[in-house]
């Protein structure tokens, strides 16, 4: 159960990261389309798990690996945007959101 504060911080991070990815996303994703599907923040607000849906990439794991390699840069940009709202910018943990792939697989099985 997330507190109201966690939910507000998660929404703020999702909004700001979305704008960062819109502006600089191609450099981080290698041309793939990134969509932030959810952000979950730990109770102490120190870690933000960012779930991404990735379209147009031959290897989604490679995109996640690239993002993890540029986490410091992305966190710095996020910090510049939220410095008036948050005292400490949480560490970012990028994860692939595979729910759309899962839904697609279920649809295929149901059609058979």
Chimera marker file (.cmm) of the C-alpha trace (Angstrom):
<marker_set name="trace">
<marker id="1" x="0.000" y="0.000" z="0.000" r="1" g="1" b="0" radius="0.5"/>
<marker id="2" x="1.523" y="3.255" z="-1.127" r="1" g="1" b="0" radius="0.5"/>
<marker id="3" x="1.143" y="6.422" z="0.900" r="1" g="1" b="0" radius="0.5"/>
<marker id="4" x="-0.220" y="9.599" z="-0.650" r="1" g="1" b="0" radius="0.5"/>
<marker id="5" x="3.286" y="11.077" z="-0.565" r="1" g="1" b="0" radius="0.5"/>
<marker id="6" x="4.710" y="8.086" z="-2.462" r="1" g="1" b="0" radius="0.5"/>
<marker id="7" x="1.985" y="8.406" z="-5.093" r="1" g="1" b="0" radius="0.5"/>
<marker id="8" x="2.617" y="12.142" z="-5.531" r="1" g="1" b="0" radius="0.5"/>
<marker id="9" x="6.377" y="11.637" z="-5.867" r="1" g="1" b="0" radius="0.5"/>
<marker id="10" x="5.809" y="8.769" z="-8.324" r="1" g="1" b="0" radius="0.5"/>
<marker id="11" x="3.508" y="10.916" z="-10.482" r="1" g="1" b="0" radius="0.5"/>
<marker id="12" x="6.004" y="13.794" z="-10.426" r="1" g="1" b="0" radius="0.5"/>
<marker id="13" x="8.868" y="11.504" z="-11.450" r="1" g="1" b="0" radius="0.5"/>
<marker id="14" x="6.772" y="9.898" z="-14.199" r="1" g="1" b="0" radius="0.5"/>
<marker id="15" x="5.794" y="13.305" z="-15.616" r="1" g="1" b="0" radius="0.5"/>
<marker id="16" x="9.325" y="14.718" z="-15.557" r="1" g="1" b="0" radius="0.5"/>
<marker id="17" x="10.991" y="11.569" z="-16.911" r="1" g="1" b="0" radius="0.5"/>
<marker id="18" x="8.423" y="11.475" z="-19.722" r="1" g="1" b="0" radius="0.5"/>
<marker id="19" x="9.439" y="14.987" z="-20.717" r="1" g="1" b="0" radius="0.5"/>
<marker id="20" x="13.139" y="14.082" z="-20.512" r="1" g="1" b="0" radius="0.5"/>
<marker id="21" x="12.554" y="11.031" z="-22.723" r="1" g="1" b="0" radius="0.5"/>
<marker id="22" x="10.505" y="13.099" z="-25.189" r="1" g="1" b="0" radius="0.5"/>
<marker id="23" x="13.363" y="15.560" z="-25.488" r="1" g="1" b="0" radius="0.5"/>
<marker id="24" x="16.391" y="13.220" z="-25.316" r="1" g="1" b="0" radius="0.5"/>
<marker id="25" x="14.831" y="9.772" z="-25.606" r="1" g="1" b="0" radius="0.5"/>
<marker id="26" x="16.385" y="8.767" z="-28.909" r="1" g="1" b="0" radius="0.5"/>
<marker id="27" x="19.888" y="9.077" z="-27.461" r="1" g="1" b="0" radius="0.5"/>
<marker id="28" x="18.963" y="6.788" z="-24.554" r="1" g="1" b="0" radius="0.5"/>
<marker id="29" x="16.912" y="4.247" z="-26.465" r="1" g="1" b="0" radius="0.5"/>
<marker id="30" x="18.748" y="3.873" z="-29.749" r="1" g="1" b="0" radius="0.5"/>
<marker id="31" x="15.703" y="5.004" z="-31.731" r="1" g="1" b="0" radius="0.5"/>
<marker id="32" x="13.102" y="2.928" z="-29.870" r="1" g="1" b="0" radius="0.5"/>
<marker id="33" x="9.920" y="4.479" z="-28.527" r="1" g="1" b="0" radius="0.5"/>
<marker id="34" x="9.913" y="4.574" z="-24.714" r="1" g="1" b="0" radius="0.5"/>
<marker id="35" x="6.725" y="4.837" z="-22.686" r="1" g="1" b="0" radius="0.5"/>
<marker id="36" x="6.752" y="5.040" z="-18.905" r="1" g="1" b="0" radius="0.5"/>
<marker id="37" x="3.897" y="2.791" z="-17.818" r="1" g="1" b="0" radius="0.5"/>
<marker id="38" x="4.387" y="3.118" z="-14.054" r="1" g="1" b="0" radius="0.5"/>
<marker id="39" x="6.673" y="4.446" z="-11.348" r="1" g="1" b="0" radius="0.5"/>
<marker id="40" x="6.823" y="2.836" z="-7.922" r="1" g="1" b="0" radius="0.5"/>
<marker id="41" x="8.645" y="4.632" z="-5.114" r="1" g="1" b="0" radius="0.5"/>
<marker id="42" x="9.895" y="2.911" z="-1.953" r="1" g="1" b="0" radius="0.5"/>
<marker id="43" x="8.462" y="4.047" z="1.382" r="1" g="1" b="0" radius="0.5"/>
<marker id="44" x="11.613" y="6.031" z="2.249" r="1" g="1" b="0" radius="0.5"/>
<marker id="45" x="11.507" y="7.710" z="-1.211" r="1" g="1" b="0" radius="0.5"/>
<marker id="46" x="15.090" y="6.624" z="-1.934" r="1" g="1" b="0" radius="0.5"/>
<marker id="47" x="14.452" y="4.318" z="-4.919" r="1" g="1" b="0" radius="0.5"/>
<marker id="48" x="12.093" y="4.778" z="-7.857" r="1" g="1" b="0" radius="0.5"/>
<marker id="49" x="11.343" y="1.742" z="-10.006" r="1" g="1" b="0" radius="0.5"/>
<marker id="50" x="10.512" y="2.991" z="-13.489" r="1" g="1" b="0" radius="0.5"/>
<marker id="51" x="8.589" y="0.518" z="-15.659" r="1" g="1" b="0" radius="0.5"/>
<marker id="52" x="9.071" y="1.086" z="-19.386" r="1" g="1" b="0" radius="0.5"/>
<marker id="53" x="7.215" y="-0.184" z="-22.408" r="1" g="1" b="0" radius="0.5"/>
<marker id="54" x="9.616" y="-0.336" z="-25.355" r="1" g="1" b="0" radius="0.5"/>
<marker id="55" x="8.472" y="-0.299" z="-28.987" r="1" g="1" b="0" radius="0.5"/>
<marker id="56" x="10.530" y="-0.556" z="-32.141" r="1" g="1" b="0" radius="0.5"/>
<marker id="57" x="13.654" y="-2.055" z="-30.608" r="1" g="1" b="0" radius="0.5"/>
<marker id="58" x="15.074" y="-5.350" z="-31.854" r="1" g="1" b="0" radius="0.5"/>
<marker id="59" x="16.524" y="-6.082" z="-28.395" r="1" g="1" b="0" radius="0.5"/>
<marker id="60" x="14.588" y="-4.614" z="-25.479" r="1" g="1" b="0" radius="0.5"/>
<marker id="61" x="17.107" y="-5.886" z="-22.933" r="1" g="1" b="0" radius="0.5"/>
<marker id="62" x="19.813" y="-3.877" z="-24.705" r="1" g="1" b="0" radius="0.5"/>
<marker id="63" x="17.713" y="-0.694" z="-24.381" r="1" g="1" b="0" radius="0.5"/>
<marker id="64" x="17.300" y="-1.315" z="-20.639" r="1" g="1" b="0" radius="0.5"/>
<marker id="65" x="21.046" y="-1.952" z="-20.357" r="1" g="1" b="0" radius="0.5"/>
<marker id="66" x="21.771" y="1.347" z="-22.145" r="1" g="1" b="0" radius="0.5"/>
<marker id="67" x="19.369" y="3.193" z="-19.843" r="1" g="1" b="0" radius="0.5"/>
<marker id="68" x="21.013" y="1.676" z="-16.780" r="1" g="1" b="0" radius="0.5"/>
<marker id="69" x="24.361" y="2.875" z="-18.122" r="1" g="1" b="0" radius="0.5"/>
<marker id="70" x="23.075" y="6.455" z="-18.382" r="1" g="1" b="0" radius="0.5"/>
<marker id="71" x="21.132" y="6.449" z="-15.101" r="1" g="1" b="0" radius="0.5"/>
<marker id="72" x="23.402" y="9.065" z="-13.497" r="1" g="1" b="0" radius="0.5"/>
<marker id="73" x="22.877" y="11.490" z="-16.367" r="1" g="1" b="0" radius="0.5"/>
<marker id="74" x="19.102" y="10.927" z="-16.393" r="1" g="1" b="0" radius="0.5"/>
<marker id="75" x="18.951" y="11.305" z="-12.591" r="1" g="1" b="0" radius="0.5"/>
<marker id="76" x="20.910" y="14.570" z="-12.826" r="1" g="1" b="0" radius="0.5"/>
<marker id="77" x="18.462" y="15.936" z="-15.427" r="1" g="1" b="0" radius="0.5"/>
<marker id="78" x="15.550" y="14.819" z="-13.250" r="1" g="1" b="0" radius="0.5"/>
<marker id="79" x="17.157" y="16.535" z="-10.254" r="1" g="1" b="0" radius="0.5"/>
<marker id="80" x="17.434" y="19.800" z="-12.196" r="1" g="1" b="0" radius="0.5"/>
<marker id="81" x="13.692" y="19.653" z="-12.887" r="1" g="1" b="0" radius="0.5"/>
<marker id="82" x="12.430" y="18.619" z="-9.414" r="1" g="1" b="0" radius="0.5"/>
<marker id="83" x="14.934" y="20.402" z="-7.153" r="1" g="1" b="0" radius="0.5"/>
<marker id="84" x="12.253" y="22.721" z="-5.780" r="1" g="1" b="0" radius="0.5"/>
<marker id="85" x="9.810" y="19.879" z="-5.012" r="1" g="1" b="0" radius="0.5"/>
<marker id="86" x="12.096" y="17.118" z="-3.702" r="1" g="1" b="0" radius="0.5"/>
<marker id="87" x="14.979" y="17.357" z="-1.265" r="1" g="1" b="0" radius="0.5"/>
<marker id="88" x="16.549" y="14.098" z="-2.427" r="1" g="1" b="0" radius="0.5"/>
<marker id="89" x="16.167" y="12.708" z="-5.935" r="1" g="1" b="0" radius="0.5"/>
<marker id="90" x="15.565" y="8.955" z="-5.690" r="1" g="1" b="0" radius="0.5"/>
<marker id="91" x="17.876" y="6.442" z="-7.355" r="1" g="1" b="0" radius="0.5"/>
<marker id="92" x="16.331" y="5.258" z="-10.611" r="1" g="1" b="0" radius="0.5"/>
<marker id="93" x="15.882" y="1.584" z="-11.395" r="1" g="1" b="0" radius="0.5"/>
<marker id="94" x="14.699" y="0.950" z="-14.980" r="1" g="1" b="0" radius="0.5"/>
<marker id="95" x="12.667" y="-2.211" z="-15.593" r="1" g="1" b="0" radius="0.5"/>
<marker id="96" x="10.917" y="-3.553" z="-18.675" r="1" g="1" b="0" radius="0.5"/>
<marker id="97" x="7.144" y="-3.628" z="-18.425" r="1" g="1" b="0" radius="0.5"/>
<marker id="98" x="6.189" y="-6.737" z="-20.347" r="1" g="1" b="0" radius="0.5"/>
<marker id="99" x="2.452" y="-6.677" z="-19.629" r="1" g="1" b="0" radius="0.5"/>
<marker id="100" x="1.645" y="-5.712" z="-23.244" r="1" g="1" b="0" radius="0.5"/>
<marker id="101" x="3.686" y="-8.676" z="-24.516" r="1" g="1" b="0" radius="0.5"/>
<marker id="102" x="1.868" y="-10.885" z="-22.010" r="1" g="1" b="0" radius="0.5"/>
<marker id="103" x="-1.545" y="-9.635" z="-23.180" r="1" g="1" b="0" radius="0.5"/>
<marker id="104" x="-0.554" y="-10.151" z="-26.816" r="1" g="1" b="0" radius="0.5"/>
<marker id="105" x="0.520" y="-13.733" z="-26.047" r="1" g="1" b="0" radius="0.5"/>
<marker id="106" x="-2.800" y="-14.454" z="-24.297" r="1" g="1" b="0" radius="0.5"/>
<marker id="107" x="-4.705" y="-13.053" z="-27.301" r="1" g="1" b="0" radius="0.5"/>
<marker id="108" x="-2.742" y="-15.370" z="-29.616" r="1" g="1" b="0" radius="0.5"/>
<marker id="109" x="-3.521" y="-18.381" z="-27.446" r="1" g="1" b="0" radius="0.5"/>
<marker id="110" x="-7.222" y="-17.494" z="-27.295" r="1" g="1" b="0" radius="0.5"/>
<marker id="111" x="-7.427" y="-17.190" z="-31.085" r="1" g="1" b="0" radius="0.5"/>
<marker id="112" x="-6.062" y="-20.713" z="-31.523" r="1" g="1" b="0" radius="0.5"/>
<link id1="1" id2="2" r="1" g="1" b="0" radius="0.2"/>
<link id1="2" id2="3" r="1" g="1" b="0" radius="0.2"/>
<link id1="3" id2="4" r="1" g="1" b="0" radius="0.2"/>
<link id1="4" id2="5" r="1" g="1" b="0" radius="0.2"/>
<link id1="5" id2="6" r="1" g="1" b="0" radius="0.2"/>
<link id1="6" id2="7" r="1" g="1" b="0" radius="0.2"/>
<link id1="7" id2="8" r="1" g="1" b="0" radius="0.2"/>
<link id1="8" id2="9" r="1" g="1" b="0" radius="0.2"/>
<link id1="9" id2="10" r="1" g="1" b="0" radius="0.2"/>
<link id1="10" id2="11" r="1" g="1" b="0" radius="0.2"/>
<link id1="11" id2="12" r="1" g="1" b="0" radius="0.2"/>
<link id1="12" id2="13" r="1" g="1" b="0" radius="0.2"/>
<link id1="13" id2="14" r="1" g="1" b="0" radius="0.2"/>
<link id1="14" id2="15" r="1" g="1" b="0" radius="0.2"/>
<link id1="15" id2="16" r="1" g="1" b="0" radius="0.2"/>
<link id1="16" id2="17" r="1" g="1" b="0" radius="0.2"/>
<link id1="17" id2="18" r="1" g="1" b="0" radius="0.2"/>
<link id1="18" id2="19" r="1" g="1" b="0" radius="0.2"/>
<link id1="19" id2="20" r="1" g="1" b="0" radius="0.2"/>
<link id1="20" id2="21" r="1" g="1" b="0" radius="0.2"/>
<link id1="21" id2="22" r="1" g="1" b="0" radius="0.2"/>
<link id1="22" id2="23" r="1" g="1" b="0" radius="0.2"/>
<link id1="23" id2="24" r="1" g="1" b="0" radius="0.2"/>
<link id1="24" id2="25" r="1" g="1" b="0" radius="0.2"/>
<link id1="25" id2="26" r="1" g="1" b="0" radius="0.2"/>
<link id1="26" id2="27" r="1" g="1" b="0" radius="0.2"/>
<link id1="27" id2="28" r="1" g="1" b="0" radius="0.2"/>
<link id1="28" id2="29" r="1" g="1" b="0" radius="0.2"/>
<link id1="29" id2="30" r="1" g="1" b="0" radius="0.2"/>
<link id1="30" id2="31" r="1" g="1" b="0" radius="0.2"/>
<link id1="31" id2="32" r="1" g="1" b="0" radius="0.2"/>
<link id1="32" id2="33" r="1" g="1" b="0" radius="0.2"/>
<link id1="33" id2="34" r="1" g="1" b="0" radius="0.2"/>
<link id1="34" id2="35" r="1" g="1" b="0" radius="0.2"/>
<link id1="35" id2="36" r="1" g="1" b="0" radius="0.2"/>
<link id1="36" id2="37" r="1" g="1" b="0" radius="0.2"/>
<link id1="37" id2="38" r="1" g="1" b="0" radius="0.2"/>
<link id1="38" id2="39" r="1" g="1" b="0" radius="0.2"/>
<link id1="39" id2="40" r="1" g="1" b="0" radius="0.2"/>
<link id1="40" id2="41" r="1" g="1" b="0" radius="0.2"/>
<link id1="41" id2="42" r="1" g="1" b="0" radius="0.2"/>
<link id1="42" id2="43" r="1" g="1" b="0" radius="0.2"/>
<link id1="43" id2="44" r="1" g="1" b="0" radius="0.2"/>
<link id1="44" id2="45" r="1" g="1" b="0" radius="0.2"/>
<link id1="45" id2="46" r="1" g="1" b="0" radius="0.2"/>
<link id1="46" id2="47" r="1" g="1" b="0" radius="0.2"/>
<link id1="47" id2="48" r="1" g="1" b="0" radius="0.2"/>
<link id1="48" id2="49" r="1" g="1" b="0" radius="0.2"/>
<link id1="49" id2="50" r="1" g="1" b="0" radius="0.2"/>
<link id1="50" id2="51" r="1" g="1" b="0" radius="0.2"/>
<link id1="51" id2="52" r="1" g="1" b="0" radius="0.2"/>
<link id1="52" id2="53" r="1" g="1" b="0" radius="0.2"/>
<link id1="53" id2="54" r="1" g="1" b="0" radius="0.2"/>
<link id1="54" id2="55" r="1" g="1" b="0" radius="0.2"/>
<link id1="55" id2="56" r="1" g="1" b="0" radius="0.2"/>
<link id1="56" id2="57" r="1" g="1" b="0" radius="0.2"/>
<link id1="57" id2="58" r="1" g="1" b="0" radius="0.2"/>
<link id1="58" id2="59" r="1" g="1" b="0" radius="0.2"/>
<link id1="59" id2="60" r="1" g="1" b="0" radius="0.2"/>
<link id1="60" id2="61" r="1" g="1" b="0" radius="0.2"/>
<link id1="61" id2="62" r="1" g="1" b="0" radius="0.2"/>
<link id1="62" id2="63" r="1" g="1" b="0" radius="0.2"/>
<link id1="63" id2="64" r="1" g="1" b="0" radius="0.2"/>
<link id1="64" id2="65" r="1" g="1" b="0" radius="0.2"/>
<link id1="65" id2="66" r="1" g="1" b="0" radius="0.2"/>
<link id1="66" id2="67" r="1" g="1" b="0" radius="0.2"/>
<link id1="67" id2="68" r="1" g="1" b="0" radius="0.2"/>
<link id1="68" id2="69" r="1" g="1" b="0" radius="0.2"/>
<link id1="69" id2="70" r="1" g="1" b="0" radius="0.2"/>
<link id1="70" id2="71" r="1" g="1" b="0" radius="0.2"/>
<link id1="71" id2="72" r="1" g="1" b="0" radius="0.2"/>
<link id1="72" id2="73" r="1" g="1" b="0" radius="0.2"/>
<link id1="73" id2="74" r="1" g="1" b="0" radius="0.2"/>
<link id1="74" id2="75" r="1" g="1" b="0" radius="0.2"/>
<link id1="75" id2="76" r="1" g="1" b="0" radius="0.2"/>
<link id1="76" id2="77" r="1" g="1" b="0" radius="0.2"/>
<link id1="77" id2="78" r="1" g="1" b="0" radius="0.2"/>
<link id1="78" id2="79" r="1" g="1" b="0" radius="0.2"/>
<link id1="79" id2="80" r="1" g="1" b="0" radius="0.2"/>
<link id1="80" id2="81" r="1" g="1" b="0" radius="0.2"/>
<link id1="81" id2="82" r="1" g="1" b="0" radius="0.2"/>
<link id1="82" id2="83" r="1" g="1" b="0" radius="0.2"/>
<link id1="83" id2="84" r="1" g="1" b="0" radius="0.2"/>
<link id1="84" id2="85" r="1" g="1" b="0" radius="0.2"/>
<link id1="85" id2="86" r="1" g="1" b="0" radius="0.2"/>
<link id1="86" id2="87" r="1" g="1" b="0" radius="0.2"/>
<link id1="87" id2="88" r="1" g="1" b="0" radius="0.2"/>
<link id1="88" id2="89" r="1" g="1" b="0" radius="0.2"/>
<link id1="89" id2="90" r="1" g="1" b="0" radius="0.2"/>
<link id1="90" id2="91" r="1" g="1" b="0" radius="0.2"/>
<link id1="91" id2="92" r="1" g="1" b="0" radius="0.2"/>
<link id1="92" id2="93" r="1" g="1" b="0" radius="0.2"/>
<link id1="93" id2="94" r="1" g="1" b="0" radius="0.2"/>
<link id1="94" id2="95" r="1" g="1" b="0" radius="0.2"/>
<link id1="95" id2="96" r="1" g="1" b="0" radius="0.2"/>
<link id1="96" id2="97" r="1" g="1" b="0" radius="0.2"/>
<link id1="97" id2="98" r="1" g="1" b="0" radius="0.2"/>
<link id1="98" id2="99" r="1" g="1" b="0" radius="0.2"/>
<link id1="99" id2="100" r="1" g="1" b="0" radius="0.2"/>
<link id1="100" id2="101" r="1" g="1" b="0" radius="0.2"/>
<link id1="101" id2="102" r="1" g="1" b="0" radius="0.2"/>
<link id1="102" id2="103" r="1" g="1" b="0" radius="0.2"/>
<link id1="103" id2="104" r="1" g="1" b="0" radius="0.2"/>
<link id1="104" id2="105" r="1" g="1" b="0" radius="0.2"/>
<link id1="105" id2="106" r="1" g="1" b="0" radius="0.2"/>
<link id1="106" id2="107" r="1" g="1" b="0" radius="0.2"/>
<link id1="107" id2="108" r="1" g="1" b="0" radius="0.2"/>
<link id1="108" id2="109" r="1" g="1" b="0" radius="0.2"/>
<link id1="109" id2="110" r="1" g="1" b="0" radius="0.2"/>
<link id1="110" id2="111" r="1" g="1" b="0" radius="0.2"/>
<link id1="111" id2="112" r="1" g="1" b="0" radius="0.2"/>
</marker_set>
